[in-house]
Amino acid sequence: HFSQTIVSPMAAPYPTLFLDNAKGFVVID
């Protein structure tokens, strides 16, 4: 399941995610 969420870099730690330059962080749940 892919959920696309803009998150702050300060909000670490993250689950597994990829940086999408258009949409922000794409979080894989």
PDBQT receptor file of N, H, CA, C and O in Angstrom, charges set to zero:
ATOM      1  N   HIS A   1       0.858  -1.191   0.000  1.00  0.00    +0.000 N 
ATOM      2  CA  HIS A   1       0.000   0.000   0.000  1.00  0.00    +0.000 C 
ATOM      3  C   HIS A   1       0.890   1.236   0.000  1.00  0.00    +0.000 C 
ATOM      4  O   HIS A   1       1.794   1.361   0.827  1.00  0.00    +0.000 OA
ATOM      5  N   PHE A   2       0.628   2.147  -0.934  1.00  0.00    +0.000 N 
ATOM      6  H   PHE A   2      -0.106   2.046  -1.605  1.00  0.00    +0.000 HD
ATOM      7  CA  PHE A   2       1.388   3.388  -1.002  1.00  0.00    +0.000 C 
ATOM      8  C   PHE A   2       0.513   4.543  -0.545  1.00  0.00    +0.000 C 
ATOM      9  O   PHE A   2      -0.580   4.755  -1.070  1.00  0.00    +0.000 OA
ATOM     10  N   SER A   3       1.009   5.292   0.448  1.00  0.00    +0.000 N 
ATOM     11  H   SER A   3       1.896   5.119   0.874  1.00  0.00    +0.000 HD
ATOM     12  CA  SER A   3       0.298   6.504   0.853  1.00  0.00    +0.000 C 
ATOM     13  C   SER A   3       1.242   7.674   0.673  1.00  0.00    +0.000 C 
ATOM     14  O   SER A   3       2.390   7.617   1.113  1.00  0.00    +0.000 OA
ATOM     15  N   GLN A   4       0.782   8.717   0.042  1.00  0.00    +0.000 N 
ATOM     16  H   GLN A   4      -0.151   8.763  -0.316  1.00  0.00    +0.000 HD
ATOM     17  CA  GLN A   4       1.650   9.846  -0.262  1.00  0.00    +0.000 C 
ATOM     18  C   GLN A   4       1.404  10.960   0.735  1.00  0.00    +0.000 C 
ATOM     19  O   GLN A   4       0.290  11.470   0.855  1.00  0.00    +0.000 OA
ATOM     20  N   THR A   5       2.448  11.329   1.446  1.00  0.00    +0.000 N 
ATOM     21  H   THR A   5       3.353  10.914   1.348  1.00  0.00    +0.000 HD
ATOM     22  CA  THR A   5       2.328  12.278   2.549  1.00  0.00    +0.000 C 
ATOM     23  C   THR A   5       3.507  13.235   2.524  1.00  0.00    +0.000 C 
ATOM     24  O   THR A   5       4.653  12.810   2.377  1.00  0.00    +0.000 OA
ATOM     25  N   ILE A   6       3.232  14.523   2.667  1.00  0.00    +0.000 N 
ATOM     26  H   ILE A   6       2.301  14.869   2.787  1.00  0.00    +0.000 HD
ATOM     27  CA  ILE A   6       4.294  15.508   2.849  1.00  0.00    +0.000 C 
ATOM     28  C   ILE A   6       4.640  15.528   4.333  1.00  0.00    +0.000 C 
ATOM     29  O   ILE A   6       3.779  15.791   5.172  1.00  0.00    +0.000 OA
ATOM     30  N   VAL A   7       5.899  15.251   4.655  1.00  0.00    +0.000 N 
ATOM     31  H   VAL A   7       6.598  15.037   3.973  1.00  0.00    +0.000 HD
ATOM     32  CA  VAL A   7       6.318  15.242   6.051  1.00  0.00    +0.000 C 
ATOM     33  C   VAL A   7       7.510  16.156   6.257  1.00  0.00    +0.000 C 
ATOM     34  O   VAL A   7       8.261  16.435   5.322  1.00  0.00    +0.000 OA
ATOM     35  N   SER A   8       7.677  16.613   7.468  1.00  0.00    +0.000 N 
ATOM     36  H   SER A   8       7.067  16.387   8.227  1.00  0.00    +0.000 HD
ATOM     37  CA  SER A   8       8.824  17.451   7.813  1.00  0.00    +0.000 C 
ATOM     38  C   SER A   8      10.063  16.595   8.018  1.00  0.00    +0.000 C 
ATOM     39  O   SER A   8       9.975  15.529   8.626  1.00  0.00    +0.000 OA
ATOM     40  N   PRO A   9      11.220  17.036   7.524  1.00  0.00    +0.000 N 
ATOM     41  CA  PRO A   9      12.463  16.307   7.772  1.00  0.00    +0.000 C 
ATOM     42  C   PRO A   9      12.797  16.198   9.262  1.00  0.00    +0.000 C 
ATOM     43  O   PRO A   9      13.602  15.355   9.658  1.00  0.00    +0.000 OA
ATOM     44  N   MET A  10      12.187  17.041  10.078  1.00  0.00    +0.000 N 
ATOM     45  H   MET A  10      11.533  17.725   9.756  1.00  0.00    +0.000 HD
ATOM     46  CA  MET A  10      12.439  17.030  11.513  1.00  0.00    +0.000 C 
ATOM     47  C   MET A  10      11.645  15.941  12.230  1.00  0.00    +0.000 C 
ATOM     48  O   MET A  10      11.857  15.692  13.417  1.00  0.00    +0.000 OA
ATOM     49  N   ALA A  11      10.732  15.295  11.508  1.00  0.00    +0.000 N 
ATOM     50  H   ALA A  11      10.560  15.497  10.544  1.00  0.00    +0.000 HD
ATOM     51  CA  ALA A  11       9.819  14.336  12.127  1.00  0.00    +0.000 C 
ATOM     52  C   ALA A  11      10.381  12.912  12.180  1.00  0.00    +0.000 C 
ATOM     53  O   ALA A  11       9.638  11.966  12.446  1.00  0.00    +0.000 OA
ATOM     54  N   ALA A  12      11.675  12.752  11.932  1.00  0.00    +0.000 N 
ATOM     55  H   ALA A  12      12.278  13.520  11.717  1.00  0.00    +0.000 HD
ATOM     56  CA  ALA A  12      12.310  11.441  11.982  1.00  0.00    +0.000 C 
ATOM     57  C   ALA A  12      12.204  10.849  13.401  1.00  0.00    +0.000 C 
ATOM     58  O   ALA A  12      12.060  11.619  14.351  1.00  0.00    +0.000 OA
ATOM     59  N   PRO A  13      12.266   9.536  13.588  1.00  0.00    +0.000 N 
ATOM     60  CA  PRO A  13      12.545   8.537  12.561  1.00  0.00    +0.000 C 
ATOM     61  C   PRO A  13      11.339   8.223  11.678  1.00  0.00    +0.000 C 
ATOM     62  O   PRO A  13      10.193   8.445  12.070  1.00  0.00    +0.000 OA
ATOM     63  N   TYR A  14      11.612   7.708  10.489  1.00  0.00    +0.000 N 
ATOM     64  H   TYR A  14      12.542   7.529  10.170  1.00  0.00    +0.000 HD
ATOM     65  CA  TYR A  14      10.577   7.391   9.519  1.00  0.00    +0.000 C 
ATOM     66  C   TYR A  14      10.439   5.885   9.366  1.00  0.00    +0.000 C 
ATOM     67  O   TYR A  14      11.366   5.137   9.675  1.00  0.00    +0.000 OA
ATOM     68  N   PRO A  15       9.262   5.433   8.881  1.00  0.00    +0.000 N 
ATOM     69  CA  PRO A  15       9.182   4.089   8.310  1.00  0.00    +0.000 C 
ATOM     70  C   PRO A  15       9.917   4.098   6.963  1.00  0.00    +0.000 C 
ATOM     71  O   PRO A  15      10.525   5.103   6.595  1.00  0.00    +0.000 OA
ATOM     72  N   THR A  16       9.861   2.992   6.239  1.00  0.00    +0.000 N 
ATOM     73  H   THR A  16       9.367   2.176   6.538  1.00  0.00    +0.000 HD
ATOM     74  CA  THR A  16      10.492   2.951   4.924  1.00  0.00    +0.000 C 
ATOM     75  C   THR A  16       9.803   3.935   3.997  1.00  0.00    +0.000 C 
ATOM     76  O   THR A  16       8.584   3.891   3.831  1.00  0.00    +0.000 OA
ATOM     77  N   LEU A  17      10.586   4.828   3.388  1.00  0.00    +0.000 N 
ATOM     78  H   LEU A  17      11.577   4.863   3.523  1.00  0.00    +0.000 HD
ATOM     79  CA  LEU A  17       9.987   5.803   2.486  1.00  0.00    +0.000 C 
ATOM     80  C   LEU A  17      10.940   6.185   1.379  1.00  0.00    +0.000 C 
ATOM     81  O   LEU A  17      12.151   5.989   1.479  1.00  0.00    +0.000 OA
ATOM     82  N   PHE A  18      10.378   6.728   0.331  1.00  0.00    +0.000 N 
ATOM     83  H   PHE A  18       9.394   6.887   0.249  1.00  0.00    +0.000 HD
ATOM     84  CA  PHE A  18      11.163   7.244  -0.770  1.00  0.00    +0.000 C 
ATOM     85  C   PHE A  18      10.839   8.719  -0.942  1.00  0.00    +0.000 C 
ATOM     86  O   PHE A  18       9.705   9.141  -0.717  1.00  0.00    +0.000 OA
ATOM     87  N   LEU A  19      11.829   9.499  -1.337  1.00  0.00    +0.000 N 
ATOM     88  H   LEU A  19      12.751   9.157  -1.519  1.00  0.00    +0.000 HD
ATOM     89  CA  LEU A  19      11.604  10.917  -1.571  1.00  0.00    +0.000 C 
ATOM     90  C   LEU A  19      11.106  11.132  -2.993  1.00  0.00    +0.000 C 
ATOM     91  O   LEU A  19      11.784  10.796  -3.964  1.00  0.00    +0.000 OA
ATOM     92  N   ASP A  20       9.911  11.696  -3.095  1.00  0.00    +0.000 N 
ATOM     93  H   ASP A  20       9.360  11.968  -2.307  1.00  0.00    +0.000 HD
ATOM     94  CA  ASP A  20       9.327  12.041  -4.382  1.00  0.00    +0.000 C 
ATOM     95  C   ASP A  20       9.414  13.550  -4.521  1.00  0.00    +0.000 C 
ATOM     96  O   ASP A  20       8.801  14.273  -3.735  1.00  0.00    +0.000 OA
ATOM     97  N   ASN A  21      10.158  14.042  -5.496  1.00  0.00    +0.000 N 
ATOM     98  H   ASN A  21      10.656  13.455  -6.134  1.00  0.00    +0.000 HD
ATOM     99  CA  ASN A  21      10.421  15.465  -5.616  1.00  0.00    +0.000 C 
ATOM    100  C   ASN A  21       9.159  16.286  -5.886  1.00  0.00    +0.000 C 
ATOM    101  O   ASN A  21       9.107  17.474  -5.566  1.00  0.00    +0.000 OA
ATOM    102  N   ALA A  22       8.150  15.655  -6.469  1.00  0.00    +0.000 N 
ATOM    103  H   ALA A  22       8.193  14.690  -6.728  1.00  0.00    +0.000 HD
ATOM    104  CA  ALA A  22       6.922  16.371  -6.789  1.00  0.00    +0.000 C 
ATOM    105  C   ALA A  22       5.953  16.400  -5.616  1.00  0.00    +0.000 C 
ATOM    106  O   ALA A  22       5.251  17.390  -5.412  1.00  0.00    +0.000 OA
ATOM    107  N   LYS A  23       5.910  15.303  -4.836  1.00  0.00    +0.000 N 
ATOM    108  H   LYS A  23       6.480  14.498  -5.002  1.00  0.00    +0.000 HD
ATOM    109  CA  LYS A  23       4.854  15.159  -3.845  1.00  0.00    +0.000 C 
ATOM    110  C   LYS A  23       5.354  15.105  -2.416  1.00  0.00    +0.000 C 
ATOM    111  O   LYS A  23       4.560  15.023  -1.479  1.00  0.00    +0.000 OA
ATOM    112  N   GLY A  24       6.664  15.152  -2.245  1.00  0.00    +0.000 N 
ATOM    113  H   GLY A  24       7.309  15.219  -3.006  1.00  0.00    +0.000 HD
ATOM    114  CA  GLY A  24       7.183  15.001  -0.890  1.00  0.00    +0.000 C 
ATOM    115  C   GLY A  24       7.569  13.563  -0.633  1.00  0.00    +0.000 C 
ATOM    116  O   GLY A  24       7.994  12.861  -1.551  1.00  0.00    +0.000 OA
ATOM    117  N   PHE A  25       7.429  13.112   0.603  1.00  0.00    +0.000 N 
ATOM    118  H   PHE A  25       7.083  13.682   1.349  1.00  0.00    +0.000 HD
ATOM    119  CA  PHE A  25       7.820  11.751   0.935  1.00  0.00    +0.000 C 
ATOM    120  C   PHE A  25       6.699  10.774   0.621  1.00  0.00    +0.000 C 
ATOM    121  O   PHE A  25       5.553  10.971   1.026  1.00  0.00    +0.000 OA
ATOM    122  N   VAL A  26       7.042   9.726  -0.101  1.00  0.00    +0.000 N 
ATOM    123  H   VAL A  26       7.973   9.566  -0.431  1.00  0.00    +0.000 HD
ATOM    124  CA  VAL A  26       6.087   8.662  -0.398  1.00  0.00    +0.000 C 
ATOM    125  C   VAL A  26       6.352   7.528   0.581  1.00  0.00    +0.000 C 
ATOM    126  O   VAL A  26       7.367   6.837   0.490  1.00  0.00    +0.000 OA
ATOM    127  N   VAL A  27       5.439   7.346   1.507  1.00  0.00    +0.000 N 
ATOM    128  H   VAL A  27       4.614   7.907   1.581  1.00  0.00    +0.000 HD
ATOM    129  CA  VAL A  27       5.623   6.365   2.572  1.00  0.00    +0.000 C 
ATOM    130  C   VAL A  27       5.039   5.030   2.140  1.00  0.00    +0.000 C 
ATOM    131  O   VAL A  27       3.895   4.955   1.693  1.00  0.00    +0.000 OA
ATOM    132  N   ILE A  28       5.835   3.978   2.279  1.00  0.00    +0.000 N 
ATOM    133  H   ILE A  28       6.765   4.039   2.643  1.00  0.00    +0.000 HD
ATOM    134  CA  ILE A  28       5.357   2.630   1.969  1.00  0.00    +0.000 C 
ATOM    135  C   ILE A  28       4.861   1.982   3.251  1.00  0.00    +0.000 C 
ATOM    136  O   ILE A  28       5.644   1.719   4.164  1.00  0.00    +0.000 OA
ATOM    137  N   ASP A  29       3.544   1.723   3.321  1.00  0.00    +0.000 N 
ATOM    138  H   ASP A  29       2.907   1.937   2.580  1.00  0.00    +0.000 HD
ATOM    139  CA  ASP A  29       3.030   1.030   4.487  1.00  0.00    +0.000 C 
ATOM    140  C   ASP A  29       2.565  -0.383   4.123  1.00  0.00    +0.000 C 
ATOM    141  O   ASP A  29       2.098  -1.121   4.990  1.00  0.00    +0.000 OA
TER     142      ASP A  29
